[in-house]
Amino acid sequence: MAENGRKRKGHSALLLALAGGKTVREAAREAGVGERTVHRRLRDSEFRVQLNEARAEMIARGGNAGRICQRRRGRTSSIVANCAE
C-alpha cells in the first residue's frame, strides 16, 4: 500500500494475477502497470506478505481466484478488498 494509505494502481489485480501463477509480464499487463513496477512491489515486504496470504487463500479455496473477490458475510475479503479497480 502506498505510504499515504491509499492503494497503488492495479494493486488488487496484480495480487490476483501473481497469486494465480501469472508471469511478471502477464501480471503487469493484467494490472495495467509496468514490469519494473511489479519487480519493485515484489521487493516490498508488505506486498510479499499480502501476496503470500492471497496464495494461501487461493489454495484453501481450490485455486479459484474469483472467489477471493466475493463478499462473505457482508464484508469483502481482507486479502483483496477491492477486486474491481
C-alpha positions, 0 to 999 in steps of 0.5 A: 500500500502506498505510504499515504494509505491509499492503494497503488494502481492495479494493486488488487489485480496484480495480487490476483494475477501473481497469486494465480501463477501469472508471469511478471509480464502477464501480471503487469499487463493484467494490472495495467502497470509496468514490469519494473513496477511489479519487480519493485512491489515484489521487493516490498515486504508488505506486498510479499506478505499480502501476496503470500496470504492471497496464495494461501487463500487461493489454495484453501479455496481450490485455486479459484481466484474469483472467489477471493473477490466475493463478499462473505458475510457482508464484508469483502475479503481482507486479502483483496478488498477491492477486486474491481479497480 
